Amino acid sequence: MREGPRTATTPTEGPTEGPTEGPVVWHVTGARPNFPKAAPVLRALAARGIAQRLVHTGQHYDDNMSRVFFEQLALPEPDINLGVGSGSHAVQTGTIMARLEELWVAAPPALVVVYGDVNSTVAAAMVTSKLGIPLAHVEAGLRSFDRTMPEEVNRLVTDRLSDLLLATSVDAVAHLAREGVDPDAVHLVGNPMIDTLLAHRGELGPHRLDGLGPLPSAYAVATLHRPGNVDRDEDLAKVVAALHATADQVPLVLPVHPRSRPGLSRTGLFEHAGVHAVDPLGYLEFLSLVDGSALVVTDSGGIQEETTVLGVPCLTLRPNTERPVTITDGTNRLVTAEGLAGVVGEVLAAGRPDDWPVPPLWDGLAGERIARVVTRFLG
Ligand code: UD1
């Protein structure tokens, strides 16, 4: 077992795969949600014979937060692992910046592609900007309009510095237009995370859950890791009361993010007999769990999108979402801790929908569209 958060280690170099001639596109990933977004883009660019390098910043480093995704999504071994580990926002972002700068001064990329809204994303964006390297942002334009979320700050800064803004939804395009971004730089490409989900959908199923021991036949899934829910005990107490009231109605399976475990344990979540806590799951295991569930309670961004495509009711335990398209064209609903148990009762009574909308262009072809935009940009 690990003894605590990993701090920065020495960067390591891996094999360089694919063509080495011509302009080189560098991809920066680092945290769990980056991996399913990057996989289809890497594949589509490789199919076009474009030389690529993959950086893993090391923001997430536990095997079940990182390595399992590389294996299951057939991602290439990263060319470089920066080994930054955990730390405060400034330490983590600053360490990534210093290491990327050194790397890219020595080997300047033709284009850097970043994903989502994590600290690895914004760190890479700032380095490219100062070195005069073009930047593409996959998942540009999402806005929660809540700057208490570190991700919102990361999104705003990354978009401001990007040359190619690759948007997953129409509302994201509208936000960028309102912020004065050159419309020629903005491309509505769909959602590469959904490419990955659709590509692996046939591999999901109860057989993936054998390692979890006997599961109840009907269950709900919960995931929580946002600072707004899990960092302060007074917020946590409300969340735990809401999850206990949910577990009174339906067994709750909870893959526990490492940052949430101490607080959830301290505030008594695991003491309810209906709460089944498990370690973080691999990609295929987690989506199999979700696919077989009656509903999901979450504060994640990506899970709002995945439940929308799987047709699983999603109750998002947050005051806002940067993904409103999952409410208007999906299965998502925002809930408060106080309101959760009541909504769970309604959703259980209604059952899973037979028919539900899915946002435009969430069709498995986003990686291809991104590759087309990138190829044109490289000229
Ligand atoms: C990060 C992202 C968040 C994303 C989430 C997905 C930022 C600001 N936040 O949050 O947007 O939704 O990833 O999981 O980038 N830890 C481990 N093992 C690991 C990684 C983390 O034990 O492999 C623990 C450490 O105690 C660490 C804490 O989790 O301090 C937080 O990790 P960090 O990467 O800072 O943020 P996340 O909460 O994972």
Residues whose N, C-alpha, C, O or C-beta is under 5 A from the ligand:
A	BS01	UD1	P5 A31 R32 P33 Q59 H60 Y61 D62 M65 S86 G87 D117 V118 N119 P150 E151 H225 P258 R259
